[in-house]
């Protein structure tokens, strides 16, 4: 039987592996203006594709990461993913054009799918049900500290070097995570429980997943939740810079947003065992819809100069991340609950599908940026309303 780490260290290690995603996204945000200026000066909005290309690659890689983790073990696939992620980071550091940079980011995304999915399966190997949701919430709470610090780290690196230096930081981060994992965490999937990596096995697992109505619905709801985050992350730097003139202080404001959102995961961890995962998510989406549509109305009235509306924007952006802390861990646990015997593949299909589809929803929303946050806030309000309606209907049916 695999050695079980002390729960605090287990949570910290899993959070670090998960946070490779957040670090690879949020540390890039301060660099987007320089990337736009250097590689795509005639179409600065295209710099957002550095974020969405990474997300798309992560979604694509996730389809394979789970079944590979079920066949060859969680730790092996995590290590393989970290290696591919580091190779992509090195390619991005050397990329002379936007197209090659996007290809490198795509490869980074494919690689990060390993440390994103295999550790989630590790958690499912050890815990289940509401306890899994609670552990996942604690992991998310720790991992949320990374978005708080990542833009400042990216800005600090740019002050000393340039945006390319950020990719070297990714390699260092990945190396530390790999060393910790291999020194301390045993494999959690016994050889006897592994599923061969074959088309027949994948087909049977896929059919089982897509014919499970609750899994499909929770995956669709996760798609809407991820879409709101992708849309916000894609355009947030431009909003701080071009709408509110706060480019220099952007890392600080983003850090405050992430820190204020951290209590959401703690609140969820404390309440989910008593309240239930569905009710927590339904409440969060309802509040997100009301707040987003209400603030969109304030923006559309147009009675106040944009400079005076910065506090309103800050409240909204914080509330949007706060909602993620109350929903994503619960939705992932709900989607995986019927799939314990194929946890790796189940995590792959549900998270990959929701991520890829979210790129095609959230990415275009980010590109709607017109100098104001109005398109973003309205679209998030609509997505949250749809998510609330879907989970409410499912809750009523059970």
C-alpha positions as CSV (number, residue, x, y, z in Angstrom):
1,X,0.0,0.0,0.0
2,X,1.3,3.5,-0.9
3,X,2.6,5.6,1.9
4,X,0.1,8.3,2.8
5,X,1.6,11.7,3.4
6,X,0.5,13.9,6.3
7,X,-2.6,15.7,5.1
8,X,-1.1,19.2,5.2
9,X,1.9,18.1,3.1
10,X,-0.3,16.2,0.7
11,X,-2.5,19.3,0.2
12,X,0.5,21.5,-0.3
13,X,2.1,19.2,-2.8
14,X,-1.1,18.7,-4.8
15,X,-1.7,22.5,-4.7
16,X,1.8,23.1,-6.2
17,X,1.2,20.6,-9.0
18,X,-2.2,22.1,-9.7
19,X,-0.8,25.7,-9.5
20,X,1.5,25.1,-12.5
21,X,-1.6,26.0,-14.6
22,X,-2.2,29.2,-12.7
23,X,1.4,30.2,-12.7
24,X,1.8,29.6,-16.4
25,X,-1.2,31.8,-17.1
26,X,-1.1,34.6,-14.5
27,X,2.6,35.3,-14.6
28,X,2.2,36.0,-18.3
29,X,-0.4,38.8,-17.8
30,X,2.1,41.7,-17.1
31,X,4.0,40.6,-20.2
32,X,1.1,40.8,-22.7
33,X,1.7,44.5,-23.6
34,X,5.4,43.8,-24.4
35,X,4.5,40.7,-26.4
36,X,1.9,42.7,-28.3
37,X,4.4,45.5,-28.9
38,X,7.1,43.2,-30.1
39,X,5.3,40.4,-31.9
40,X,1.9,41.8,-33.0
41,X,2.0,45.6,-32.9
42,X,-0.8,46.0,-35.5
43,X,-3.3,43.8,-33.6
44,X,-2.6,44.0,-29.8
45,X,-5.7,42.0,-28.9
46,X,-4.0,39.0,-30.4
47,X,-1.6,38.9,-27.5
48,X,-4.5,37.4,-25.6
49,X,-4.0,34.2,-27.6
50,X,-0.9,33.5,-25.5
51,X,-3.4,32.7,-22.8
52,X,-6.0,30.9,-24.9
53,X,-3.5,28.8,-26.8
54,X,-2.2,27.5,-23.5
55,X,-5.7,26.7,-22.3
56,X,-6.5,24.9,-25.5
57,X,-3.4,22.8,-25.4
58,X,-4.2,21.9,-21.8
59,X,-7.6,20.8,-22.8
60,X,-6.3,18.7,-25.6
61,X,-3.6,17.1,-23.5
62,X,-6.1,16.3,-20.8
63,X,-7.9,13.8,-23.0
64,X,-4.7,11.6,-22.9
65,X,-3.4,12.4,-19.4
66,X,-6.2,10.6,-17.6
67,X,-6.2,7.3,-19.5
68,X,-2.4,7.3,-19.5
69,X,-2.5,7.9,-15.7
70,X,-4.9,4.9,-15.4
71,X,-2.5,2.7,-17.4
72,X,0.9,3.8,-16.3
73,X,0.4,5.4,-12.9
74,X,-0.3,8.8,-11.6
75,X,3.3,9.8,-10.8
76,X,4.8,8.7,-14.1
77,X,2.3,10.8,-16.1
78,X,2.8,13.8,-13.8
79,X,6.6,13.6,-14.4
80,X,6.1,13.2,-18.2
81,X,3.8,16.2,-18.3
82,X,6.2,18.3,-16.3
83,X,9.0,17.5,-18.8
84,X,6.8,18.4,-21.8
85,X,5.8,21.6,-20.0
86,X,9.4,22.6,-19.5
87,X,10.3,21.8,-23.1
88,X,7.5,24.1,-24.2
89,X,8.7,26.8,-21.9
90,X,12.2,26.7,-23.4
91,X,10.7,26.8,-26.9
92,X,8.6,29.9,-25.9
93,X,11.7,31.6,-24.5
94,X,13.4,31.2,-27.9
95,X,10.4,31.9,-30.1
96,X,11.0,34.7,-32.7
97,X,7.4,35.1,-33.9
98,X,3.9,35.1,-32.4
99,X,3.0,32.0,-34.3
100,X,6.0,30.0,-32.8
101,X,5.2,31.5,-29.4
102,X,1.6,30.2,-29.6
103,X,2.9,26.8,-30.8
104,X,5.2,26.6,-27.8
105,X,2.4,27.7,-25.5
106,X,0.2,25.0,-27.0
107,X,2.9,22.4,-26.2
108,X,3.2,23.8,-22.6
109,X,-0.6,23.4,-22.2
110,X,-0.4,19.8,-23.4
111,X,2.3,19.1,-20.9
112,X,0.6,20.8,-18.0
113,X,-2.3,18.4,-18.4
114,X,-0.2,15.7,-16.6
115,X,0.3,17.6,-13.3
116,X,-3.3,18.9,-13.6
117,X,-5.1,15.6,-14.1
118,X,-3.0,12.9,-12.5
119,X,-2.9,14.6,-9.1
120,X,-6.6,14.9,-9.1
121,X,-6.8,11.2,-9.7
122,X,-4.4,10.8,-6.8
123,X,-6.9,12.7,-4.6
124,X,-9.7,10.4,-5.8
125,X,-7.6,7.3,-5.2
126,X,-7.4,8.3,-1.5
127,X,-10.6,10.2,-0.8
128,X,-14.2,10.2,-2.2
129,X,-17.5,11.9,-1.9
130,X,-17.8,15.0,0.3
131,X,-14.5,14.3,1.9
132,X,-12.9,14.5,-1.6
133,X,-14.7,17.8,-2.2
134,X,-13.4,19.1,1.1
135,X,-9.8,18.1,0.4
136,X,-10.1,19.6,-3.1
137,X,-11.4,22.8,-1.6
138,X,-8.4,23.0,0.7
139,X,-6.1,22.3,-2.2
140,X,-7.8,25.1,-4.2
141,X,-7.5,27.5,-1.3
142,X,-3.7,27.0,-1.2
143,X,-3.4,27.0,-5.0
144,X,-5.3,30.3,-5.1
145,X,-2.3,32.0,-3.5
146,X,-0.4,31.5,-6.7
147,X,-2.5,33.8,-8.9
148,X,-2.0,36.4,-6.1
149,X,1.7,36.3,-6.5
150,X,2.2,35.2,-10.1
151,X,1.7,38.7,-11.8
152,X,4.1,40.3,-9.3
153,X,6.6,37.6,-10.1
154,X,6.1,38.1,-13.8
155,X,6.5,41.9,-13.4
156,X,9.6,41.5,-11.3
157,X,11.2,39.2,-13.9
158,X,10.4,41.8,-16.6
159,X,12.0,44.6,-14.6
160,X,15.2,42.6,-14.5
161,X,15.1,41.0,-18.0
162,X,12.1,40.9,-20.3
163,X,8.9,38.9,-20.9
164,X,11.0,35.9,-22.2
165,X,12.6,35.5,-18.7
166,X,9.2,34.5,-17.4
167,X,9.5,31.2,-19.3
168,X,12.7,30.4,-17.5
169,X,10.9,30.8,-14.2
170,X,8.4,28.2,-15.4
171,X,11.2,25.7,-15.8
172,X,12.5,26.3,-12.3
173,X,9.0,26.0,-10.8
174,X,8.4,22.7,-12.7
175,X,11.7,21.3,-11.5
176,X,11.0,22.0,-7.9
177,X,7.5,20.4,-8.2
178,X,9.0,17.3,-9.8
179,X,11.7,16.9,-7.1
180,X,9.2,17.2,-4.3
181,X,6.8,14.7,-5.9
182,X,9.4,12.1,-6.5
183,X,11.0,12.4,-3.1
184,X,7.8,12.3,-1.0
185,X,4.7,10.9,-2.8
186,X,4.4,7.2,-3.5
187,X,2.3,6.0,-6.4
188,X,-1.4,5.8,-5.4
189,X,-2.6,3.4,-8.2
190,X,-1.7,-0.2,-7.6
191,X,-0.6,-2.2,-10.6
192,X,-3.5,-4.6,-10.2
193,X,-5.9,-1.6,-10.6
194,X,-4.4,-0.2,-13.8
195,X,-6.4,-0.2,-17.0
196,X,-4.6,-1.0,-20.3
197,X,-4.2,1.9,-22.7
198,X,-6.1,0.6,-25.7
199,X,-8.7,1.8,-28.0
200,X,-11.2,-0.7,-26.8
201,X,-10.7,0.3,-23.1
202,X,-10.9,4.0,-24.0
203,X,-14.1,3.4,-26.1
204,X,-15.8,1.6,-23.3
205,X,-14.8,4.2,-20.7
206,X,-15.9,7.0,-23.0
207,X,-19.3,5.5,-23.7
208,X,-19.8,5.0,-20.0
209,X,-19.0,8.7,-19.3
210,X,-21.1,10.3,-22.1
211,X,-24.1,8.1,-21.4
212,X,-24.2,9.1,-17.8
213,X,-26.6,12.1,-17.8
214,X,-25.4,13.7,-14.5
215,X,-21.8,13.5,-15.6
216,X,-22.6,15.2,-18.9
217,X,-24.6,18.0,-17.2
218,X,-22.0,18.7,-14.6
219,X,-19.4,18.8,-17.4
220,X,-21.5,21.4,-19.3
221,X,-21.9,23.5,-16.1
222,X,-18.1,23.3,-15.6
223,X,-17.7,24.5,-19.2
224,X,-19.7,27.6,-18.3
225,X,-17.7,28.2,-15.1
226,X,-14.4,27.9,-16.9
227,X,-15.6,30.2,-19.7
228,X,-16.1,33.0,-17.2
229,X,-12.6,32.6,-16.0
230,X,-11.0,32.4,-19.4
231,X,-12.9,35.5,-20.6
232,X,-11.8,37.4,-17.5
233,X,-8.1,36.3,-17.6
234,X,-7.8,37.0,-21.3
235,X,-8.9,40.7,-21.1
236,X,-8.2,41.7,-17.5
237,X,-4.8,43.2,-18.1
238,X,-6.1,45.4,-21.0
239,X,-9.0,46.5,-18.8
240,X,-6.7,47.6,-16.0
241,X,-4.4,49.3,-18.4
242,X,-6.6,50.8,-21.2
243,X,-9.9,51.3,-19.3
244,X,-8.6,52.4,-15.9
245,X,-5.0,53.4,-16.6
246,X,-3.5,51.2,-14.0
247,X,-0.9,49.2,-15.9
248,X,1.9,49.8,-13.4
249,X,-0.2,48.8,-10.4
250,X,-1.9,45.9,-12.2
251,X,0.0,43.1,-10.4
252,X,-1.0,44.6,-7.0
253,X,-4.6,44.8,-7.9
254,X,-4.7,41.3,-9.3
255,X,-3.0,40.0,-6.2
256,X,-5.6,41.7,-4.0
257,X,-8.3,40.1,-6.2
258,X,-6.9,36.7,-5.8
259,X,-6.3,37.1,-2.1
260,X,-9.9,38.3,-1.5
261,X,-11.1,35.3,-3.4
262,X,-9.1,32.8,-1.3
263,X,-11.7,32.7,1.5
264,X,-14.3,31.2,-1.0
265,X,-12.5,27.9,-1.0
266,X,-12.1,27.9,2.8
267,X,-15.8,28.7,3.1
268,X,-16.7,25.9,0.7
269,X,-14.5,23.4,2.6
270,X,-16.3,24.4,5.8
271,X,-19.8,24.2,4.5
272,X,-19.9,21.6,1.7
273,X,-20.1,18.6,4.0
274,X,-23.2,20.1,5.7
275,X,-24.8,22.0,2.8
276,X,-23.9,19.7,-0.1
277,X,-22.1,20.3,-3.3
278,X,-25.1,21.1,-5.6
279,X,-26.6,23.7,-3.2
280,X,-23.3,25.4,-2.8
281,X,-22.8,25.7,-6.5
282,X,-26.3,26.8,-7.2
283,X,-26.1,29.6,-4.6
284,X,-22.8,30.8,-6.0
285,X,-24.0,30.9,-9.6
286,X,-27.1,32.7,-8.6
287,X,-25.1,35.4,-6.8
288,X,-22.7,35.6,-9.7
289,X,-25.5,36.2,-12.2
290,X,-27.2,38.9,-10.0
291,X,-23.9,40.8,-9.3
292,X,-22.8,40.6,-12.9
293,X,-26.0,41.8,-14.5
294,X,-26.4,44.5,-11.9
295,X,-22.9,45.9,-12.4
296,X,-23.4,45.7,-16.2
297,X,-26.4,47.9,-15.8
298,X,-24.4,50.4,-13.8
299,X,-21.8,50.4,-16.6
300,X,-24.4,50.8,-19.3
301,X,-26.2,53.7,-17.7
302,X,-23.1,55.8,-18.4
303,X,-23.7,58.4,-15.8
304,X,-20.2,58.1,-14.2
305,X,-16.7,58.6,-15.7
306,X,-14.8,55.4,-16.0
307,X,-12.2,56.6,-13.6
308,X,-14.8,56.7,-10.8
309,X,-16.0,53.2,-11.6
310,X,-12.8,51.4,-10.9
311,X,-14.0,50.2,-7.4
312,X,-17.0,48.7,-9.1
313,X,-14.9,46.8,-11.6
314,X,-12.6,45.6,-8.8
315,X,-15.6,44.3,-6.8
316,X,-16.9,42.5,-9.8
317,X,-13.5,40.9,-10.8
318,X,-13.1,39.7,-7.2
319,X,-16.6,38.3,-7.1
320,X,-16.0,36.4,-10.3
321,X,-12.9,34.6,-8.9
322,X,-14.7,34.1,-5.6
323,X,-17.4,32.2,-7.4
324,X,-14.8,29.9,-8.9
325,X,-13.8,28.9,-5.3
326,X,-17.4,28.0,-4.5
327,X,-18.1,26.0,-7.7
328,X,-15.2,24.3,-9.5
329,X,-14.1,21.9,-6.8
330,X,-17.7,20.9,-6.2
331,X,-18.5,20.4,-9.9
332,X,-15.3,18.3,-10.4
333,X,-16.2,16.1,-7.4
334,X,-19.8,15.8,-8.6
335,X,-18.7,14.8,-12.1
336,X,-16.2,12.2,-10.9
337,X,-18.5,10.7,-8.2
338,X,-19.9,8.0,-10.4
339,X,-16.5,7.3,-12.0
340,X,-14.3,6.2,-9.1
341,X,-13.3,3.0,-11.0
342,X,-12.0,5.1,-13.9
343,X,-11.1,8.3,-12.0
344,X,-8.2,9.2,-14.3
345,X,-10.1,8.8,-17.5
346,X,-13.2,10.4,-16.0
347,X,-11.1,13.4,-15.0
348,X,-9.6,13.6,-18.5
349,X,-12.9,13.5,-20.4
350,X,-14.8,15.9,-18.1
351,X,-12.1,18.5,-17.6
352,X,-10.8,18.3,-21.2
353,X,-14.2,18.7,-22.7
354,X,-15.1,21.6,-20.3
355,X,-11.7,23.3,-20.9
356,X,-11.7,23.1,-24.7
357,X,-15.3,24.2,-25.0
358,X,-14.7,27.0,-22.6
359,X,-11.8,28.3,-24.8
360,X,-14.3,28.6,-27.7
361,X,-16.7,30.5,-25.4
362,X,-14.5,32.5,-23.2
363,X,-11.8,33.3,-25.7
364,X,-14.1,35.2,-28.1
365,X,-15.6,37.0,-25.2
366,X,-12.2,38.3,-24.2
367,X,-11.6,39.4,-27.8
368,X,-14.8,41.5,-27.6
369,X,-12.8,44.0,-25.5
370,X,-13.7,47.4,-26.8
371,X,-11.9,49.6,-24.3
372,X,-14.5,48.9,-21.5
373,X,-15.4,45.8,-19.4
374,X,-19.0,46.0,-20.5
375,X,-18.9,43.0,-23.0
376,X,-17.1,40.8,-20.5
377,X,-19.5,41.6,-17.5
378,X,-22.6,41.1,-19.6
379,X,-21.4,37.8,-21.0
380,X,-20.4,36.5,-17.6
381,X,-23.8,37.4,-16.3
382,X,-25.5,35.4,-19.0
383,X,-23.2,32.4,-18.5
384,X,-23.8,32.4,-14.8
385,X,-27.5,32.5,-15.3
386,X,-27.4,29.5,-17.6
387,X,-25.2,27.6,-15.1
388,X,-27.6,28.4,-12.2
389,X,-30.6,27.2,-14.3
390,X,-29.0,23.9,-15.2
391,X,-27.8,23.0,-11.7
392,X,-31.2,24.0,-10.2
393,X,-33.1,21.8,-12.6
394,X,-30.8,18.9,-11.9
395,X,-31.1,19.4,-8.2
396,X,-34.9,19.4,-8.4
397,X,-34.9,16.1,-10.4
398,X,-32.9,14.3,-7.7
